[in-house]
Amino acid sequence: MIDCNEAVRRMWAYLEHELQTTPASEFEAHLDTCQRCCGELEFSRHLRTLTAEGERAASMPPELRSRIETLLSGADDTPGRSA
């Protein structure tokens, strides 16, 4: 059976369905006995979901970006502020 270090090394490949049958079976067998790695796997799944949602999120409206850039560029010209 694999140890926790090996399980962590295989985790992302497992989530991406890139592990061959034997390494995946060994990983799953480890999960059957290791609560810590089960938690790590759930965290990794959650992180993947949040990352995917962030990639699909709407980008900042151009008008808002322009206003922020204008405000930030003006901050450099603030009197008494050293560059």
N, CA, C and O atoms as a Maestro MAE file, in Angstrom:
{
 s_m_m2io_version
 :::
 2.0.0
}

f_m_ct {
 s_m_title
 :::
 protein
 m_atom[332] {
  # First column is atom index #
  i_m_mmod_type
  r_m_x_coord
  r_m_y_coord
  r_m_z_coord
  i_m_residue_number
  s_m_chain_name
  s_m_pdb_residue_name
  s_m_pdb_atom_name
  i_m_atomic_number
  :::
  1 25 0.851 -1.179 0.000 1 A "MET " " N  " 7
  2 3 0.000 0.000 0.000 1 A "MET " " CA " 6
  3 2 0.896 1.240 0.000 1 A "MET " " C  " 6
  4 15 1.982 1.229 0.578 1 A "MET " " O  " 8
  5 25 0.433 2.306 -0.651 2 A "ILE " " N  " 7
  6 3 1.211 3.535 -0.706 2 A "ILE " " CA " 6
  7 2 1.051 4.324 0.589 2 A "ILE " " C  " 6
  8 15 0.085 4.136 1.328 2 A "ILE " " O  " 8
  9 25 2.023 5.219 0.857 3 A "ASP " " N  " 7
  10 3 1.945 6.052 2.045 3 A "ASP " " CA " 6
  11 2 1.327 7.409 1.678 3 A "ASP " " C  " 6
  12 15 1.007 7.669 0.518 3 A "ASP " " O  " 8
  13 25 1.169 8.260 2.690 4 A "CYS " " N  " 7
  14 3 0.533 9.564 2.472 4 A "CYS " " CA " 6
  15 2 1.310 10.437 1.494 4 A "CYS " " C  " 6
  16 15 0.707 11.129 0.673 4 A "CYS " " O  " 8
  17 25 2.639 10.414 1.569 5 A "ASN " " N  " 7
  18 3 3.432 11.219 0.648 5 A "ASN " " CA " 6
  19 2 3.173 10.832 -0.805 5 A "ASN " " C  " 6
  20 15 3.029 11.695 -1.670 5 A "ASN " " O  " 8
  21 25 3.116 9.542 -1.060 6 A "GLU " " N  " 7
  22 3 2.843 9.079 -2.421 6 A "GLU " " CA " 6
  23 2 1.407 9.416 -2.821 6 A "GLU " " C  " 6
  24 15 1.151 9.771 -3.971 6 A "GLU " " O  " 8
  25 25 0.485 9.307 -1.889 7 A "ALA " " N  " 7
  26 3 -0.911 9.646 -2.183 7 A "ALA " " CA " 6
  27 2 -1.038 11.104 -2.594 7 A "ALA " " C  " 6
  28 15 -1.743 11.429 -3.549 7 A "ALA " " O  " 8
  29 25 -0.354 11.978 -1.870 8 A "VAL " " N  " 7
  30 3 -0.402 13.401 -2.205 8 A "VAL " " CA " 6
  31 2 0.214 13.643 -3.579 8 A "VAL " " C  " 6
  32 15 -0.297 14.464 -4.340 8 A "VAL " " O  " 8
  33 25 1.277 12.961 -3.909 9 A "ARG " " N  " 7
  34 3 1.902 13.107 -5.232 9 A "ARG " " CA " 6
  35 2 0.940 12.683 -6.349 9 A "ARG " " C  " 6
  36 15 0.981 13.240 -7.446 9 A "ARG " " O  " 8
  37 25 0.096 11.722 -6.077 10 A "ARG " " N  " 7
  38 3 -0.822 11.213 -7.115 10 A "ARG " " CA " 6
  39 2 -2.162 11.949 -7.162 10 A "ARG " " C  " 6
  40 15 -2.940 11.766 -8.099 10 A "ARG " " O  " 8
  41 25 -2.428 12.769 -6.166 11 A "MET " " N  " 7
  42 3 -3.767 13.330 -6.004 11 A "MET " " CA " 6
  43 2 -4.261 14.126 -7.208 11 A "MET " " C  " 6
  44 15 -5.375 13.893 -7.678 11 A "MET " " O  " 8
  45 25 -3.452 15.066 -7.719 12 A "TRP " " N  " 7
  46 3 -3.917 15.893 -8.832 12 A "TRP " " CA " 6
  47 2 -4.092 15.076 -10.095 12 A "TRP " " C  " 6
  48 15 -5.032 15.302 -10.856 12 A "TRP " " O  " 8
  49 25 -3.199 14.132 -10.326 13 A "ALA " " N  " 7
  50 3 -3.351 13.253 -11.491 13 A "ALA " " CA " 6
  51 2 -4.636 12.443 -11.362 13 A "ALA " " C  " 6
  52 15 -5.335 12.212 -12.349 13 A "ALA " " O  " 8
  53 25 -4.942 12.013 -10.138 14 A "TYR " " N  " 7
  54 3 -6.178 11.261 -9.898 14 A "TYR " " CA " 6
  55 2 -7.391 12.141 -10.214 14 A "TYR " " C  " 6
  56 15 -8.330 11.701 -10.878 14 A "TYR " " O  " 8
  57 25 -7.361 13.375 -9.737 15 A "LEU " " N  " 7
  58 3 -8.485 14.286 -9.987 15 A "LEU " " CA " 6
  59 2 -8.650 14.601 -11.470 15 A "LEU " " C  " 6
  60 15 -9.757 14.874 -11.933 15 A "LEU " " O  " 8
  61 25 -7.555 14.564 -12.203 16 A "GLU " " N  " 7
  62 3 -7.595 14.826 -13.646 16 A "GLU " " CA " 6
  63 2 -7.848 13.554 -14.452 16 A "GLU " " C  " 6
  64 15 -7.858 13.587 -15.682 16 A "GLU " " O  " 8
  65 25 -8.053 12.433 -13.759 17 A "HIS " " N  " 7
  66 3 -8.279 11.131 -14.404 17 A "HIS " " CA " 6
  67 2 -7.102 10.742 -15.300 17 A "HIS " " C  " 6
  68 15 -7.283 10.191 -16.385 17 A "HIS " " O  " 8
  69 25 -5.892 11.043 -14.820 18 A "GLU " " N  " 7
  70 3 -4.688 10.753 -15.591 18 A "GLU " " CA " 6
  71 2 -3.893 9.568 -15.045 18 A "GLU " " C  " 6
  72 15 -2.862 9.208 -15.614 18 A "GLU " " O  " 8
  73 25 -4.352 8.959 -13.958 19 A "LEU " " N  " 7
  74 3 -3.638 7.810 -13.405 19 A "LEU " " CA " 6
  75 2 -4.041 6.535 -14.127 19 A "LEU " " C  " 6
  76 15 -5.205 6.349 -14.482 19 A "LEU " " O  " 8
  77 25 -3.070 5.662 -14.340 20 A "GLN " " N  " 7
  78 3 -3.364 4.346 -14.886 20 A "GLN " " CA " 6
  79 2 -4.174 3.560 -13.853 20 A "GLN " " C  " 6
  80 15 -4.315 4.003 -12.713 20 A "GLN " " O  " 8
  81 25 -4.697 2.425 -14.234 21 A "THR " " N  " 7
  82 3 -5.565 1.623 -13.372 21 A "THR " " CA " 6
  83 2 -4.899 1.229 -12.059 21 A "THR " " C  " 6
  84 15 -5.489 1.422 -10.996 21 A "THR " " O  " 8
  85 25 -3.694 0.686 -12.103 22 A "THR " " N  " 7
  86 3 -3.026 0.230 -10.876 22 A "THR " " CA " 6
  87 2 -2.715 1.387 -9.927 22 A "THR " " C  " 6
  88 15 -3.056 1.292 -8.748 22 A "THR " " O  " 8
  89 25 -2.086 2.472 -10.380 23 A "PRO " " N  " 7
  90 3 -1.843 3.577 -9.453 23 A "PRO " " CA " 6
  91 2 -3.140 4.168 -8.884 23 A "PRO " " C  " 6
  92 15 -3.177 4.573 -7.723 23 A "PRO " " O  " 8
  93 25 -4.183 4.217 -9.686 24 A "ALA " " N  " 7
  94 3 -5.468 4.733 -9.196 24 A "ALA " " CA " 6
  95 2 -6.049 3.801 -8.136 24 A "ALA " " C  " 6
  96 15 -6.576 4.266 -7.126 24 A "ALA " " O  " 8
  97 25 -5.957 2.500 -8.356 25 A "SER " " N  " 7
  98 3 -6.456 1.522 -7.382 25 A "SER " " CA " 6
  99 2 -5.679 1.612 -6.076 25 A "SER " " C  " 6
  100 15 -6.260 1.532 -4.993 25 A "SER " " O  " 8
  101 25 -4.352 1.780 -6.182 26 A "GLU " " N  " 7
  102 3 -3.532 1.929 -4.977 26 A "GLU " " CA " 6
  103 2 -3.908 3.199 -4.224 26 A "GLU " " C  " 6
  104 15 -3.977 3.203 -2.995 26 A "GLU " " O  " 8
  105 25 -4.149 4.265 -4.959 27 A "PHE " " N  " 7
  106 3 -4.557 5.530 -4.353 27 A "PHE " " CA " 6
  107 2 -5.900 5.366 -3.631 27 A "PHE " " C  " 6
  108 15 -6.047 5.799 -2.488 27 A "PHE " " O  " 8
  109 25 -6.859 4.752 -4.286 28 A "GLU " " N  " 7
  110 3 -8.174 4.540 -3.681 28 A "GLU " " CA " 6
  111 2 -8.094 3.626 -2.467 28 A "GLU " " C  " 6
  112 15 -8.817 3.837 -1.493 28 A "GLU " " O  " 8
  113 25 -7.235 2.621 -2.502 29 A "ALA " " N  " 7
  114 3 -7.051 1.733 -1.352 29 A "ALA " " CA " 6
  115 2 -6.479 2.518 -0.172 29 A "ALA " " C  " 6
  116 15 -6.859 2.287 0.976 29 A "ALA " " O  " 8
  117 25 -5.578 3.431 -0.453 30 A "HIS " " N  " 7
  118 3 -5.027 4.273 0.608 30 A "HIS " " CA " 6
  119 2 -6.136 5.140 1.214 30 A "HIS " " C  " 6
  120 15 -6.207 5.303 2.432 30 A "HIS " " O  " 8
  121 25 -6.989 5.686 0.365 31 A "LEU " " N  " 7
  122 3 -8.091 6.527 0.860 31 A "LEU " " CA " 6
  123 2 -9.040 5.743 1.768 31 A "LEU " " C  " 6
  124 15 -9.636 6.307 2.685 31 A "LEU " " O  " 8
  125 25 -9.176 4.460 1.513 32 A "ASP " " N  " 7
  126 3 -10.046 3.620 2.348 32 A "ASP " " CA " 6
  127 2 -9.573 3.556 3.790 32 A "ASP " " C  " 6
  128 15 -10.362 3.282 4.694 32 A "ASP " " O  " 8
  129 25 -8.282 3.810 4.009 33 A "THR " " N  " 7
  130 3 -7.731 3.673 5.356 33 A "THR " " CA " 6
  131 2 -7.192 4.978 5.937 33 A "THR " " C  " 6
  132 15 -6.766 4.997 7.091 33 A "THR " " O  " 8
  133 25 -7.200 6.054 5.178 34 A "CYS " " N  " 7
  134 3 -6.546 7.293 5.640 34 A "CYS " " CA " 6
  135 2 -7.514 8.479 5.612 34 A "CYS " " C  " 6
  136 15 -7.833 9.013 4.550 34 A "CYS " " O  " 8
  137 25 -7.960 8.867 6.766 35 A "GLN " " N  " 7
  138 3 -8.887 9.986 6.880 35 A "GLN " " CA " 6
  139 2 -8.224 11.307 6.459 35 A "GLN " " C  " 6
  140 15 -8.867 12.162 5.850 35 A "GLN " " O  " 8
  141 25 -6.945 11.464 6.786 36 A "ARG " " N  " 7
  142 3 -6.224 12.697 6.432 36 A "ARG " " CA " 6
  143 2 -6.209 12.900 4.921 36 A "ARG " " C  " 6
  144 15 -6.514 13.989 4.436 36 A "ARG " " O  " 8
  145 25 -5.861 11.874 4.194 37 A "CYS " " N  " 7
  146 3 -5.794 11.999 2.734 37 A "CYS " " CA " 6
  147 2 -7.184 12.176 2.118 37 A "CYS " " C  " 6
  148 15 -7.325 12.831 1.085 37 A "CYS " " O  " 8
  149 25 -8.194 11.604 2.740 38 A "CYS " " N  " 7
  150 3 -9.567 11.842 2.267 38 A "CYS " " CA " 6
  151 2 -9.897 13.327 2.378 38 A "CYS " " C  " 6
  152 15 -10.507 13.906 1.479 38 A "CYS " " O  " 8
  153 25 -9.488 13.937 3.491 39 A "GLY " " N  " 7
  154 3 -9.694 15.371 3.673 39 A "GLY " " CA " 6
  155 2 -8.928 16.180 2.651 39 A "GLY " " C  " 6
  156 15 -9.443 17.162 2.117 39 A "GLY " " O  " 8
  157 25 -7.693 15.772 2.374 40 A "GLU " " N  " 7
  158 3 -6.879 16.446 1.364 40 A "GLU " " CA " 6
  159 2 -7.543 16.356 -0.010 40 A "GLU " " C  " 6
  160 15 -7.551 17.323 -0.771 40 A "GLU " " O  " 8
  161 25 -8.092 15.195 -0.314 41 A "LEU " " N  " 7
  162 3 -8.756 15.007 -1.600 41 A "LEU " " CA " 6
  163 2 -9.983 15.907 -1.705 41 A "LEU " " C  " 6
  164 15 -10.198 16.542 -2.737 41 A "LEU " " O  " 8
  165 25 -10.783 15.967 -0.652 42 A "GLU " " N  " 7
  166 3 -11.970 16.825 -0.669 42 A "GLU " " CA " 6
  167 2 -11.579 18.293 -0.808 42 A "GLU " " C  " 6
  168 15 -12.216 19.040 -1.550 42 A "GLU " " O  " 8
  169 25 -10.534 18.704 -0.097 43 A "PHE " " N  " 7
  170 3 -10.046 20.076 -0.224 43 A "PHE " " CA " 6
  171 2 -9.605 20.351 -1.660 43 A "PHE " " C  " 6
  172 15 -9.932 21.396 -2.221 43 A "PHE " " O  " 8
  173 25 -8.875 19.427 -2.247 44 A "SER " " N  " 7
  174 3 -8.396 19.594 -3.617 44 A "SER " " CA " 6
  175 2 -9.560 19.671 -4.601 44 A "SER " " C  " 6
  176 15 -9.532 20.475 -5.532 44 A "SER " " O  " 8
  177 25 -10.573 18.848 -4.403 45 A "ARG " " N  " 7
  178 3 -11.755 18.911 -5.273 45 A "ARG " " CA " 6
  179 2 -12.435 20.267 -5.151 45 A "ARG " " C  " 6
  180 15 -12.833 20.866 -6.150 45 A "ARG " " O  " 8
  181 25 -12.563 20.745 -3.918 46 A "HIS " " N  " 7
  182 3 -13.196 22.043 -3.680 46 A "HIS " " CA " 6
  183 2 -12.369 23.157 -4.327 46 A "HIS " " C  " 6
  184 15 -12.926 24.062 -4.948 46 A "HIS " " O  " 8
  185 25 -11.056 23.096 -4.185 47 A "LEU " " N  " 7
  186 3 -10.180 24.094 -4.779 47 A "LEU " " CA " 6
  187 2 -10.314 24.104 -6.299 47 A "LEU " " C  " 6
  188 15 -10.360 25.172 -6.909 47 A "LEU " " O  " 8
  189 25 -10.376 22.936 -6.906 48 A "ARG " " N  " 7
  190 3 -10.561 22.839 -8.367 48 A "ARG " " CA " 6
  191 2 -11.870 23.487 -8.788 48 A "ARG " " C  " 6
  192 15 -11.925 24.194 -9.793 48 A "ARG " " O  " 8
  193 25 -12.926 23.242 -8.013 49 A "THR " " N  " 7
  194 3 -14.235 23.820 -8.329 49 A "THR " " CA " 6
  195 2 -14.188 25.337 -8.251 49 A "THR " " C  " 6
  196 15 -14.672 26.024 -9.150 49 A "THR " " O  " 8
  197 25 -13.603 25.862 -7.175 50 A "LEU " " N  " 7
  198 3 -13.508 27.314 -7.019 50 A "LEU " " CA " 6
  199 2 -12.667 27.933 -8.127 50 A "LEU " " C  " 6
  200 15 -13.004 29.002 -8.637 50 A "LEU " " O  " 8
  201 25 -11.598 27.286 -8.498 51 A "THR " " N  " 7
  202 3 -10.742 27.793 -9.565 51 A "THR " " CA " 6
  203 2 -11.495 27.807 -10.889 51 A "THR " " C  " 6
  204 15 -11.414 28.777 -11.643 51 A "THR " " O  " 8
  205 25 -12.217 26.747 -11.170 52 A "ALA " " N  " 7
  206 3 -12.988 26.681 -12.420 52 A "ALA " " CA " 6
  207 2 -14.073 27.749 -12.448 52 A "ALA " " C  " 6
  208 15 -14.324 28.349 -13.493 52 A "ALA " " O  " 8
  209 25 -14.717 27.992 -11.311 53 A "GLU " " N  " 7
  210 3 -15.744 29.032 -11.246 53 A "GLU " " CA " 6
  211 2 -15.136 30.403 -11.471 53 A "GLU " " C  " 6
  212 15 -15.738 31.255 -12.124 53 A "GLU " " O  " 8
  213 25 -13.937 30.619 -10.929 54 A "GLY " " N  " 7
  214 3 -13.254 31.896 -11.110 54 A "GLY " " CA " 6
  215 2 -12.915 32.153 -12.564 54 A "GLY " " C  " 6
  216 15 -12.971 33.293 -13.025 54 A "GLY " " O  " 8
  217 25 -12.565 31.107 -13.286 55 A "GLU " " N  " 7
  218 3 -12.237 31.248 -14.710 55 A "GLU " " CA " 6
  219 2 -13.478 31.594 -15.533 55 A "GLU " " C  " 6
  220 15 -13.376 32.240 -16.576 55 A "GLU " " O  " 8
  221 25 -14.628 31.170 -15.067 56 A "ARG " " N  " 7
  222 3 -15.870 31.453 -15.792 56 A "ARG " " CA " 6
  223 2 -16.518 32.753 -15.353 56 A "ARG " " C  " 6
  224 15 -17.465 33.217 -15.987 56 A "ARG " " O  " 8
  225 25 -16.018 33.352 -14.267 57 A "ALA " " N  " 7
  226 3 -16.625 34.576 -13.746 57 A "ALA " " CA " 6
  227 2 -16.488 35.703 -14.764 57 A "ALA " " C  " 6
  228 15 -15.539 35.759 -15.546 57 A "ALA " " O  " 8
  229 25 -17.455 36.580 -14.724 58 A "ALA " " N  " 7
  230 3 -17.431 37.726 -15.635 58 A "ALA " " CA " 6
  231 2 -16.237 38.611 -15.304 58 A "ALA " " C  " 6
  232 15 -15.879 38.794 -14.140 58 A "ALA " " O  " 8
  233 25 -15.639 39.146 -16.339 59 A "SER " " N  " 7
  234 3 -14.510 40.041 -16.105 59 A "SER " " CA " 6
  235 2 -15.024 41.409 -15.691 59 A "SER " " C  " 6
  236 15 -16.213 41.707 -15.803 59 A "SER " " O  " 8
  237 25 -14.111 42.224 -15.214 60 A "MET " " N  " 7
  238 3 -14.457 43.562 -14.762 60 A "MET " " CA " 6
  239 2 -14.941 44.385 -15.956 60 A "MET " " C  " 6
  240 15 -14.325 44.349 -17.021 60 A "MET " " O  " 8
  241 25 -16.039 45.126 -15.787 61 A "PRO " " N  " 7
  242 3 -16.515 45.979 -16.893 61 A "PRO " " CA " 6
  243 2 -15.441 46.997 -17.272 61 A "PRO " " C  " 6
  244 15 -14.754 47.523 -16.396 61 A "PRO " " O  " 8
  245 25 -15.288 47.278 -18.558 62 A "PRO " " N  " 7
  246 3 -14.246 48.207 -19.016 62 A "PRO " " CA " 6
  247 2 -14.334 49.585 -18.348 62 A "PRO " " C  " 6
  248 15 -13.307 50.195 -18.049 62 A "PRO " " O  " 8
  249 25 -15.545 50.073 -18.116 63 A "GLU " " N  " 7
  250 3 -15.711 51.391 -17.502 63 A "GLU " " CA " 6
  251 2 -15.139 51.404 -16.083 63 A "GLU " " C  " 6
  252 15 -14.483 52.367 -15.684 63 A "GLU " " O  " 8
  253 25 -15.386 50.345 -15.332 64 A "LEU " " N  " 7
  254 3 -14.865 50.254 -13.972 64 A "LEU " " CA " 6
  255 2 -13.342 50.157 -13.991 64 A "LEU " " C  " 6
  256 15 -12.669 50.820 -13.202 64 A "LEU " " O  " 8
  257 25 -12.802 49.346 -14.876 65 A "ARG " " N  " 7
  258 3 -11.347 49.217 -14.986 65 A "ARG " " CA " 6
  259 2 -10.725 50.579 -15.298 65 A "ARG " " C  " 6
  260 15 -9.713 50.948 -14.701 65 A "ARG " " O  " 8
  261 25 -11.316 51.321 -16.219 66 A "SER " " N  " 7
  262 3 -10.803 52.633 -16.596 66 A "SER " " CA " 6
  263 2 -10.822 53.594 -15.410 66 A "SER " " C  " 6
  264 15 -9.858 54.326 -15.187 66 A "SER " " O  " 8
  265 25 -11.911 53.593 -14.655 67 A "ARG " " N  " 7
  266 3 -12.006 54.479 -13.489 67 A "ARG " " CA " 6
  267 2 -10.956 54.127 -12.446 67 A "ARG " " C  " 6
  268 15 -10.342 55.018 -11.859 67 A "ARG " " O  " 8
  269 25 -10.746 52.839 -12.211 68 A "ILE " " N  " 7
  270 3 -9.743 52.415 -11.226 68 A "ILE " " CA " 6
  271 2 -8.350 52.804 -11.695 68 A "ILE " " C  " 6
  272 15 -7.545 53.302 -10.908 68 A "ILE " " O  " 8
  273 25 -8.059 52.577 -12.983 69 A "GLU " " N  " 7
  274 3 -6.742 52.949 -13.510 69 A "GLU " " CA " 6
  275 2 -6.513 54.452 -13.404 69 A "GLU " " C  " 6
  276 15 -5.407 54.888 -13.085 69 A "GLU " " O  " 8
  277 25 -7.543 55.243 -13.668 70 A "THR " " N  " 7
  278 3 -7.429 56.698 -13.542 70 A "THR " " CA " 6
  279 2 -7.148 57.092 -12.103 70 A "THR " " C  " 6
  280 15 -6.286 57.932 -11.845 70 A "THR " " O  " 8
  281 25 -7.865 56.498 -11.170 71 A "LEU " " N  " 7
  282 3 -7.631 56.792 -9.756 71 A "LEU " " CA " 6
  283 2 -6.227 56.390 -9.322 71 A "LEU " " C  " 6
  284 15 -5.564 57.131 -8.596 71 A "LEU " " O  " 8
  285 25 -5.777 55.228 -9.761 72 A "LEU " " N  " 7
  286 3 -4.446 54.762 -9.385 72 A "LEU " " CA " 6
  287 2 -3.341 55.617 -10.006 72 A "LEU " " C  " 6
  288 15 -2.334 55.892 -9.354 72 A "LEU " " O  " 8
  289 25 -3.515 56.030 -11.229 73 A "SER " " N  " 7
  290 3 -2.489 56.867 -11.856 73 A "SER " " CA " 6
  291 2 -2.445 58.230 -11.194 73 A "SER " " C  " 6
  292 15 -1.378 58.841 -11.124 73 A "SER " " O  " 8
  293 25 -3.578 58.727 -10.704 74 A "GLY " " N  " 7
  294 3 -3.608 59.992 -9.982 74 A "GLY " " CA " 6
  295 2 -2.972 59.886 -8.605 74 A "GLY " " C  " 6
  296 15 -2.489 60.882 -8.067 74 A "GLY " " O  " 8
  297 25 -2.968 58.702 -8.037 75 A "ALA " " N  " 7
  298 3 -2.387 58.504 -6.703 75 A "ALA " " CA " 6
  299 2 -0.889 58.736 -6.735 75 A "ALA " " C  " 6
  300 15 -0.310 59.131 -5.724 75 A "ALA " " O  " 8
  301 25 -0.246 58.499 -7.873 76 A "ASP " " N  " 7
  302 3 1.189 58.728 -7.992 76 A "ASP " " CA " 6
  303 2 1.534 60.210 -7.959 76 A "ASP " " C  " 6
  304 15 2.662 60.577 -7.627 76 A "ASP " " O  " 8
  305 25 0.564 61.072 -8.303 77 A "ASP " " N  " 7
  306 3 0.797 62.512 -8.361 77 A "ASP " " CA " 6
  307 2 0.384 63.218 -7.066 77 A "ASP " " C  " 6
  308 15 0.423 64.446 -6.987 77 A "ASP " " O  " 8
  309 25 -0.010 62.445 -6.058 78 A "THR " " N  " 7
  310 3 -0.478 63.035 -4.803 78 A "THR " " CA " 6
  311 2 0.658 63.814 -4.145 78 A "THR " " C  " 6
  312 15 1.747 63.270 -3.962 78 A "THR " " O  " 8
  313 25 0.420 65.110 -3.776 79 A "PRO " " N  " 7
  314 3 1.462 65.897 -3.135 79 A "PRO " " CA " 6
  315 2 1.910 65.262 -1.812 79 A "PRO " " C  " 6
  316 15 1.101 64.711 -1.065 79 A "PRO " " O  " 8
  317 25 3.202 65.351 -1.544 80 A "GLY " " N  " 7
  318 3 3.750 64.831 -0.303 80 A "GLY " " CA " 6
  319 2 4.017 63.341 -0.337 80 A "GLY " " C  " 6
  320 15 4.468 62.756 0.648 80 A "GLY " " O  " 8
  321 25 3.747 62.754 -1.438 81 A "ARG " " N  " 7
  322 3 3.960 61.307 -1.570 81 A "ARG " " CA " 6
  323 2 5.266 61.062 -2.315 81 A "ARG " " C  " 6
  324 15 5.460 61.588 -3.410 81 A "ARG " " O  " 8
  325 25 6.158 60.271 -1.736 82 A "SER " " N  " 7
  326 3 7.414 60.010 -2.417 82 A "SER " " CA " 6
  327 2 7.305 58.793 -3.301 82 A "SER " " C  " 6
  328 15 6.620 57.821 -2.981 82 A "SER " " O  " 8
  329 25 7.993 58.868 -4.418 83 A "ALA " " N  " 7
  330 3 7.940 57.781 -5.386 83 A "ALA " " CA " 6
  331 2 8.936 56.721 -5.088 83 A "ALA " " C  " 6
  332 15 9.020 55.731 -5.814 83 A "ALA " " O  " 8
  :::
 }
 m_bond[331] {
  # First column is bond index #
  i_m_from
  i_m_to
  i_m_order
  :::
  1 1 2 1
  2 2 3 1
  3 3 4 2
  4 3 5 1
  5 5 6 1
  6 6 7 1
  7 7 8 2
  8 7 9 1
  9 9 10 1
  10 10 11 1
  11 11 12 2
  12 11 13 1
  13 13 14 1
  14 14 15 1
  15 15 16 2
  16 15 17 1
  17 17 18 1
  18 18 19 1
  19 19 20 2
  20 19 21 1
  21 21 22 1
  22 22 23 1
  23 23 24 2
  24 23 25 1
  25 25 26 1
  26 26 27 1
  27 27 28 2
  28 27 29 1
  29 29 30 1
  30 30 31 1
  31 31 32 2
  32 31 33 1
  33 33 34 1
  34 34 35 1
  35 35 36 2
  36 35 37 1
  37 37 38 1
  38 38 39 1
  39 39 40 2
  40 39 41 1
  41 41 42 1
  42 42 43 1
  43 43 44 2
  44 43 45 1
  45 45 46 1
  46 46 47 1
  47 47 48 2
  48 47 49 1
  49 49 50 1
  50 50 51 1
  51 51 52 2
  52 51 53 1
  53 53 54 1
  54 54 55 1
  55 55 56 2
  56 55 57 1
  57 57 58 1
  58 58 59 1
  59 59 60 2
  60 59 61 1
  61 61 62 1
  62 62 63 1
  63 63 64 2
  64 63 65 1
  65 65 66 1
  66 66 67 1
  67 67 68 2
  68 67 69 1
  69 69 70 1
  70 70 71 1
  71 71 72 2
  72 71 73 1
  73 73 74 1
  74 74 75 1
  75 75 76 2
  76 75 77 1
  77 77 78 1
  78 78 79 1
  79 79 80 2
  80 79 81 1
  81 81 82 1
  82 82 83 1
  83 83 84 2
  84 83 85 1
  85 85 86 1
  86 86 87 1
  87 87 88 2
  88 87 89 1
  89 89 90 1
  90 90 91 1
  91 91 92 2
  92 91 93 1
  93 93 94 1
  94 94 95 1
  95 95 96 2
  96 95 97 1
  97 97 98 1
  98 98 99 1
  99 99 100 2
  100 99 101 1
  101 101 102 1
  102 102 103 1
  103 103 104 2
  104 103 105 1
  105 105 106 1
  106 106 107 1
  107 107 108 2
  108 107 109 1
  109 109 110 1
  110 110 111 1
  111 111 112 2
  112 111 113 1
  113 113 114 1
  114 114 115 1
  115 115 116 2
  116 115 117 1
  117 117 118 1
  118 118 119 1
  119 119 120 2
  120 119 121 1
  121 121 122 1
  122 122 123 1
  123 123 124 2
  124 123 125 1
  125 125 126 1
  126 126 127 1
  127 127 128 2
  128 127 129 1
  129 129 130 1
  130 130 131 1
  131 131 132 2
  132 131 133 1
  133 133 134 1
  134 134 135 1
  135 135 136 2
  136 135 137 1
  137 137 138 1
  138 138 139 1
  139 139 140 2
  140 139 141 1
  141 141 142 1
  142 142 143 1
  143 143 144 2
  144 143 145 1
  145 145 146 1
  146 146 147 1
  147 147 148 2
  148 147 149 1
  149 149 150 1
  150 150 151 1
  151 151 152 2
  152 151 153 1
  153 153 154 1
  154 154 155 1
  155 155 156 2
  156 155 157 1
  157 157 158 1
  158 158 159 1
  159 159 160 2
  160 159 161 1
  161 161 162 1
  162 162 163 1
  163 163 164 2
  164 163 165 1
  165 165 166 1
  166 166 167 1
  167 167 168 2
  168 167 169 1
  169 169 170 1
  170 170 171 1
  171 171 172 2
  172 171 173 1
  173 173 174 1
  174 174 175 1
  175 175 176 2
  176 175 177 1
  177 177 178 1
  178 178 179 1
  179 179 180 2
  180 179 181 1
  181 181 182 1
  182 182 183 1
  183 183 184 2
  184 183 185 1
  185 185 186 1
  186 186 187 1
  187 187 188 2
  188 187 189 1
  189 189 190 1
  190 190 191 1
  191 191 192 2
  192 191 193 1
  193 193 194 1
  194 194 195 1
  195 195 196 2
  196 195 197 1
  197 197 198 1
  198 198 199 1
  199 199 200 2
  200 199 201 1
  201 201 202 1
  202 202 203 1
  203 203 204 2
  204 203 205 1
  205 205 206 1
  206 206 207 1
  207 207 208 2
  208 207 209 1
  209 209 210 1
  210 210 211 1
  211 211 212 2
  212 211 213 1
  213 213 214 1
  214 214 215 1
  215 215 216 2
  216 215 217 1
  217 217 218 1
  218 218 219 1
  219 219 220 2
  220 219 221 1
  221 221 222 1
  222 222 223 1
  223 223 224 2
  224 223 225 1
  225 225 226 1
  226 226 227 1
  227 227 228 2
  228 227 229 1
  229 229 230 1
  230 230 231 1
  231 231 232 2
  232 231 233 1
  233 233 234 1
  234 234 235 1
  235 235 236 2
  236 235 237 1
  237 237 238 1
  238 238 239 1
  239 239 240 2
  240 239 241 1
  241 241 242 1
  242 242 243 1
  243 243 244 2
  244 243 245 1
  245 245 246 1
  246 246 247 1
  247 247 248 2
  248 247 249 1
  249 249 250 1
  250 250 251 1
  251 251 252 2
  252 251 253 1
  253 253 254 1
  254 254 255 1
  255 255 256 2
  256 255 257 1
  257 257 258 1
  258 258 259 1
  259 259 260 2
  260 259 261 1
  261 261 262 1
  262 262 263 1
  263 263 264 2
  264 263 265 1
  265 265 266 1
  266 266 267 1
  267 267 268 2
  268 267 269 1
  269 269 270 1
  270 270 271 1
  271 271 272 2
  272 271 273 1
  273 273 274 1
  274 274 275 1
  275 275 276 2
  276 275 277 1
  277 277 278 1
  278 278 279 1
  279 279 280 2
  280 279 281 1
  281 281 282 1
  282 282 283 1
  283 283 284 2
  284 283 285 1
  285 285 286 1
  286 286 287 1
  287 287 288 2
  288 287 289 1
  289 289 290 1
  290 290 291 1
  291 291 292 2
  292 291 293 1
  293 293 294 1
  294 294 295 1
  295 295 296 2
  296 295 297 1
  297 297 298 1
  298 298 299 1
  299 299 300 2
  300 299 301 1
  301 301 302 1
  302 302 303 1
  303 303 304 2
  304 303 305 1
  305 305 306 1
  306 306 307 1
  307 307 308 2
  308 307 309 1
  309 309 310 1
  310 310 311 1
  311 311 312 2
  312 311 313 1
  313 313 314 1
  314 314 315 1
  315 315 316 2
  316 315 317 1
  317 317 318 1
  318 318 319 1
  319 319 320 2
  320 319 321 1
  321 321 322 1
  322 322 323 1
  323 323 324 2
  324 323 325 1
  325 325 326 1
  326 326 327 1
  327 327 328 2
  328 327 329 1
  329 329 330 1
  330 330 331 1
  331 331 332 2
  :::
 }
}
